[in-house]
Amino acid sequence: MSKIFLETEVPGIAKTYEFSADSVMTVGTVKREMIEQISAVENMTVFPDPDKVLVCSINMEGLLQDSDTLGSIGVNSGDKIMLI
């Protein structure tokens, strides 16, 4: 298990955030934690339906599946992802 540091873009509010996660976490778990933390920081509901939020890897140029673990699909520290 190793820490992965991610830059996360949220085009819906034109902001970028930095997060850390463990390489053994699933994309779905990381997504839920990001949504929760972003909503807390912004003091508003950024994503009305979190189940419909997609995670896109800018580095890998594609969507990430909720059931995949970060380490198994090659997400590395410094990678950029987008929540759409």
URKA-V439496 format. One record per residue. N is the residue number from 0. PHI is phi in whole degrees, 0 to 359 (* if undefined). OMEGA is omega in whole degrees, 0 to 359 (none if undefined). D_LAST is the distance of its C-alpha to the last C-alpha in Angstrom with 2 decimals. Layout:
n=N phi=PHI omega=OMEGA d_last=D_LAST
n=N phi=PHI omega=OMEGA d_last=D_LAST
This chain:
n=0 phi=* omega=178 d_last=27.30
n=1 phi=223 omega=179 d_last=26.06
n=2 phi=282 omega=176 d_last=23.66
n=3 phi=238 omega=179 d_last=20.60
n=4 phi=256 omega=186 d_last=19.26
n=5 phi=239 omega=170 d_last=15.66
n=6 phi=260 omega=186 d_last=14.13
n=7 phi=243 omega=178 d_last=10.57
n=8 phi=263 omega=176 d_last=8.77
n=9 phi=235 omega=184 d_last=6.71
n=10 phi=299 omega=181 d_last=7.04
n=11 phi=299 omega=178 d_last=7.28
n=12 phi=236 omega=177 d_last=10.38
n=13 phi=54 omega=179 d_last=11.25
n=14 phi=226 omega=178 d_last=12.09
n=15 phi=233 omega=182 d_last=12.49
n=16 phi=230 omega=175 d_last=13.86
n=17 phi=245 omega=181 d_last=16.11
n=18 phi=226 omega=170 d_last=16.40
n=19 phi=237 omega=180 d_last=19.00
n=20 phi=213 omega=175 d_last=19.07
n=21 phi=270 omega=183 d_last=21.79
n=22 phi=297 omega=181 d_last=21.77
n=23 phi=269 omega=179 d_last=22.76
n=24 phi=284 omega=176 d_last=19.77
n=25 phi=280 omega=177 d_last=17.50
n=26 phi=301 omega=180 d_last=13.81
n=27 phi=299 omega=179 d_last=13.54
n=28 phi=295 omega=179 d_last=15.84
n=29 phi=298 omega=180 d_last=14.17
n=30 phi=300 omega=180 d_last=10.76
n=31 phi=298 omega=179 d_last=12.94
n=32 phi=294 omega=178 d_last=14.90
n=33 phi=297 omega=180 d_last=12.22
n=34 phi=300 omega=180 d_last=10.95
n=35 phi=297 omega=182 d_last=14.69
n=36 phi=291 omega=179 d_last=15.67
n=37 phi=296 omega=179 d_last=13.21
n=38 phi=299 omega=179 d_last=14.33
n=39 phi=293 omega=180 d_last=17.86
n=40 phi=295 omega=183 d_last=17.84
n=41 phi=277 omega=180 d_last=16.53
n=42 phi=56 omega=177 d_last=18.81
n=43 phi=198 omega=176 d_last=16.56
n=44 phi=277 omega=182 d_last=14.05
n=45 phi=278 omega=181 d_last=10.66
n=46 phi=240 omega=183 d_last=8.95
n=47 phi=300 omega=179 d_last=11.77
n=48 phi=232 omega=184 d_last=11.21
n=49 phi=303 omega=180 d_last=10.04
n=50 phi=292 omega=181 d_last=11.20
n=51 phi=263 omega=180 d_last=8.64
n=52 phi=286 omega=178 d_last=5.59
n=53 phi=253 omega=177 d_last=5.20
n=54 phi=251 omega=181 d_last=6.55
n=55 phi=244 omega=176 d_last=7.56
n=56 phi=268 omega=178 d_last=10.92
n=57 phi=290 omega=181 d_last=11.97
n=58 phi=292 omega=182 d_last=15.52
n=59 phi=267 omega=178 d_last=15.69
n=60 phi=55 omega=178 d_last=13.75
n=61 phi=188 omega=178 d_last=12.11
n=62 phi=280 omega=176 d_last=10.11
n=63 phi=256 omega=181 d_last=11.64
n=64 phi=275 omega=183 d_last=13.37
n=65 phi=304 omega=185 d_last=13.64
n=66 phi=276 omega=181 d_last=17.41
n=67 phi=282 omega=173 d_last=17.83
n=68 phi=272 omega=183 d_last=19.18
n=69 phi=303 omega=182 d_last=18.04
n=70 phi=295 omega=184 d_last=21.59
n=71 phi=289 omega=181 d_last=22.20
n=72 phi=258 omega=174 d_last=19.47
n=73 phi=89 omega=175 d_last=20.42
n=74 phi=285 omega=184 d_last=17.88
n=75 phi=238 omega=175 d_last=20.11
n=76 phi=302 omega=180 d_last=20.56
n=77 phi=92 omega=179 d_last=19.24
n=78 phi=293 omega=178 d_last=16.35
n=79 phi=252 omega=175 d_last=13.14
n=80 phi=233 omega=182 d_last=9.76
n=81 phi=228 omega=174 d_last=6.25
n=82 phi=258 omega=181 d_last=3.80
n=83 phi=232 omega=none d_last=0.00
